[in-house]
Amino acid sequence: PVWVPSMSAPGIALDLDGKRIVKTEEGNYSRCVSTELGYRSPGKYIFAFAIEDSKQQAGIFLGVRTSRLRYSGDSTFLGQTADGWAYHLASGKTFHAGQESDYSDPAKSGDV
């Protein structure tokens, strides 16, 4: 995916023409970034992500959202509202509408 500034929460910087995300603020705050491109057709989609550098307990979530999700300066993450679903890499849990569920083992270095 290619990330765009208009779909980035405060505290996020983009480089490499939108292909790299850098958290620019101190503190343990959740921040979201998204693409403008949406998918409406039925079927299966595959997305690939590489996490180059992450601090322990970085709070990285991967997920999908509806077009109704709005970003703000609040510390929110995909899965906190009914407009997003997320997988939390450090815990292996999924989130939707503020509810968490066990899903898999936590992600680790080298996972694909």
Short mmCIF file of the C-alpha atoms (twelve columns), coordinates in Angstrom:
data_MODEL
# 
_entry.id   MODEL 
# 
loop_
_atom_site.group_PDB 
_atom_site.id 
_atom_site.type_symbol 
_atom_site.label_atom_id 
_atom_site.label_alt_id 
_atom_site.label_comp_id 
_atom_site.label_asym_id 
_atom_site.label_seq_id 
_atom_site.Cartn_x 
_atom_site.Cartn_y 
_atom_site.Cartn_z 
_atom_site.pdbx_PDB_model_num 
ATOM 1   C CA . PRO A 1   0.000   0.000   0.000  1 
ATOM 2   C CA . VAL A 2   0.941   3.635   -0.410 1 
ATOM 3   C CA . TRP A 3   0.169   5.788   2.636  1 
ATOM 4   C CA . VAL A 4   -0.957  9.398   2.260  1 
ATOM 5   C CA . PRO A 5   -0.595  12.392  4.622  1 
ATOM 6   C CA . SER A 6   -4.325  13.173  4.428  1 
ATOM 7   C CA . MET A 7   -5.048  9.786   6.021  1 
ATOM 8   C CA . SER A 8   -2.384  9.977   8.754  1 
ATOM 9   C CA . ALA A 9   -3.009  10.789  12.388 1 
ATOM 10  C CA . PRO A 10  -0.925  13.508  14.076 1 
ATOM 11  C CA . GLY A 11  2.492   12.205  15.163 1 
ATOM 12  C CA . ILE A 12  3.138   10.291  11.908 1 
ATOM 13  C CA . ALA A 13  5.579   11.241  9.159  1 
ATOM 14  C CA . LEU A 14  5.737   9.559   5.761  1 
ATOM 15  C CA . ASP A 15  8.776   9.152   3.544  1 
ATOM 16  C CA . LEU A 16  9.883   7.083   0.522  1 
ATOM 17  C CA . ASP A 17  6.904   8.458   -1.425 1 
ATOM 18  C CA . GLY A 18  4.404   7.138   1.124  1 
ATOM 19  C CA . LYS A 19  5.920   3.688   1.451  1 
ATOM 20  C CA . ARG A 20  7.442   4.161   4.909  1 
ATOM 21  C CA . ILE A 21  5.801   5.286   8.150  1 
ATOM 22  C CA . VAL A 22  7.768   6.950   10.936 1 
ATOM 23  C CA . LYS A 23  6.276   7.763   14.348 1 
ATOM 24  C CA . THR A 24  7.632   11.205  15.223 1 
ATOM 25  C CA . GLU A 25  6.376   11.801  18.735 1 
ATOM 26  C CA . GLU A 26  7.618   10.580  22.085 1 
ATOM 27  C CA . GLY A 27  5.411   8.491   24.324 1 
ATOM 28  C CA . ASN A 28  3.350   5.369   23.979 1 
ATOM 29  C CA . TYR A 29  0.457   6.691   21.881 1 
ATOM 30  C CA . SER A 30  -1.404  4.773   19.206 1 
ATOM 31  C CA . ARG A 31  -1.411  6.441   15.805 1 
ATOM 32  C CA . CYS A 32  -3.104  5.301   12.589 1 
ATOM 33  C CA . VAL A 33  -2.288  5.702   8.932  1 
ATOM 34  C CA . SER A 34  -4.289  4.524   5.950  1 
ATOM 35  C CA . THR A 35  -4.492  4.532   2.185  1 
ATOM 36  C CA . GLU A 36  -7.059  6.510   0.226  1 
ATOM 37  C CA . LEU A 37  -7.676  3.493   -1.958 1 
ATOM 38  C CA . GLY A 38  -10.574 1.351   -0.833 1 
ATOM 39  C CA . TYR A 39  -11.755 -2.092  -1.849 1 
ATOM 40  C CA . ARG A 40  -15.422 -2.772  -2.486 1 
ATOM 41  C CA . SER A 41  -15.484 -5.883  -4.635 1 
ATOM 42  C CA . PRO A 42  -16.021 -9.260  -3.030 1 
ATOM 43  C CA . GLY A 43  -13.076 -11.592 -2.980 1 
ATOM 44  C CA . LYS A 44  -9.765  -12.061 -1.279 1 
ATOM 45  C CA . TYR A 45  -6.948  -9.541  -1.090 1 
ATOM 46  C CA . ILE A 46  -3.358  -9.919  0.009  1 
ATOM 47  C CA . PHE A 47  -1.227  -7.160  1.503  1 
ATOM 48  C CA . ALA A 48  2.441   -7.335  2.473  1 
ATOM 49  C CA . PHE A 49  4.131   -5.295  5.208  1 
ATOM 50  C CA . ALA A 50  7.724   -5.145  6.416  1 
ATOM 51  C CA . ILE A 51  8.528   -3.768  9.864  1 
ATOM 52  C CA . GLU A 52  12.113  -2.551  9.628  1 
ATOM 53  C CA . ASP A 53  12.619  -1.228  13.143 1 
ATOM 54  C CA . SER A 54  10.399  -1.525  16.166 1 
ATOM 55  C CA . LYS A 55  10.923  -0.836  19.816 1 
ATOM 56  C CA . GLN A 56  9.720   -3.459  22.267 1 
ATOM 57  C CA . GLN A 57  6.029   -2.960  23.057 1 
ATOM 58  C CA . ALA A 58  5.673   -0.690  20.001 1 
ATOM 59  C CA . GLY A 59  1.930   -1.306  19.844 1 
ATOM 60  C CA . ILE A 60  1.799   -2.109  16.129 1 
ATOM 61  C CA . PHE A 61  -1.595  -3.084  14.751 1 
ATOM 62  C CA . LEU A 62  -2.434  -4.192  11.216 1 
ATOM 63  C CA . GLY A 63  -6.037  -4.026  10.126 1 
ATOM 64  C CA . VAL A 64  -8.822  -2.829  7.910  1 
ATOM 65  C CA . ARG A 65  -11.362 -0.054  8.307  1 
ATOM 66  C CA . THR A 66  -14.622 1.218   6.897  1 
ATOM 67  C CA . SER A 67  -14.808 4.576   5.135  1 
ATOM 68  C CA . ARG A 68  -16.528 5.958   8.265  1 
ATOM 69  C CA . LEU A 69  -13.389 5.731   10.446 1 
ATOM 70  C CA . ARG A 70  -12.072 9.213   11.286 1 
ATOM 71  C CA . TYR A 71  -8.607  10.015  12.579 1 
ATOM 72  C CA . SER A 72  -8.024  12.451  15.397 1 
ATOM 73  C CA . GLY A 73  -5.336  13.553  17.835 1 
ATOM 74  C CA . ASP A 74  -6.681  11.072  20.379 1 
ATOM 75  C CA . SER A 75  -4.778  7.874   21.010 1 
ATOM 76  C CA . THR A 76  -6.981  5.530   19.003 1 
ATOM 77  C CA . PHE A 77  -6.247  2.369   17.076 1 
ATOM 78  C CA . LEU A 78  -7.993  0.224   14.518 1 
ATOM 79  C CA . GLY A 79  -10.361 -2.073  16.336 1 
ATOM 80  C CA . GLN A 80  -11.188 0.432   19.053 1 
ATOM 81  C CA . THR A 81  -14.431 1.339   17.272 1 
ATOM 82  C CA . ALA A 82  -16.984 -0.588  15.199 1 
ATOM 83  C CA . ASP A 83  -15.404 0.932   12.061 1 
ATOM 84  C CA . GLY A 84  -12.180 -1.085  12.256 1 
ATOM 85  C CA . TRP A 85  -10.741 -4.558  12.778 1 
ATOM 86  C CA . ALA A 86  -7.126  -5.097  13.840 1 
ATOM 87  C CA . TYR A 87  -4.485  -7.654  14.728 1 
ATOM 88  C CA . HIS A 88  -2.043  -6.604  17.484 1 
ATOM 89  C CA . LEU A 89  1.383   -7.981  16.625 1 
ATOM 90  C CA . ALA A 90  2.783   -8.052  20.182 1 
ATOM 91  C CA . SER A 91  -0.116  -9.975  21.746 1 
ATOM 92  C CA . GLY A 92  -1.575  -12.027 18.874 1 
ATOM 93  C CA . LYS A 93  -5.047  -10.684 19.719 1 
ATOM 94  C CA . THR A 94  -7.650  -9.229  17.374 1 
ATOM 95  C CA . PHE A 95  -9.738  -6.142  18.135 1 
ATOM 96  C CA . HIS A 96  -13.132 -4.897  16.942 1 
ATOM 97  C CA . ALA A 97  -15.524 -2.424  18.574 1 
ATOM 98  C CA . GLY A 98  -13.209 -2.218  21.594 1 
ATOM 99  C CA . GLN A 99  -13.401 -5.960  22.256 1 
ATOM 100 C CA . GLU A 100 -10.315 -8.150  22.127 1 
ATOM 101 C CA . SER A 101 -10.169 -11.842 21.216 1 
ATOM 102 C CA . ASP A 102 -7.419  -14.434 21.253 1 
ATOM 103 C CA . TYR A 103 -6.304  -15.139 17.672 1 
ATOM 104 C CA . SER A 104 -2.747  -16.456 17.339 1 
ATOM 105 C CA . ASP A 105 0.738   -16.393 18.742 1 
ATOM 106 C CA . PRO A 106 2.387   -12.966 18.859 1 
ATOM 107 C CA . ALA A 107 4.335   -11.945 15.752 1 
ATOM 108 C CA . LYS A 108 8.108   -12.295 15.871 1 
ATOM 109 C CA . SER A 109 11.103  -11.337 13.782 1 
ATOM 110 C CA . GLY A 110 11.093  -13.066 10.401 1 
ATOM 111 C CA . ASP A 111 7.352   -13.790 10.292 1 
ATOM 112 C CA . VAL A 112 5.709   -13.602 6.897  1 
# 
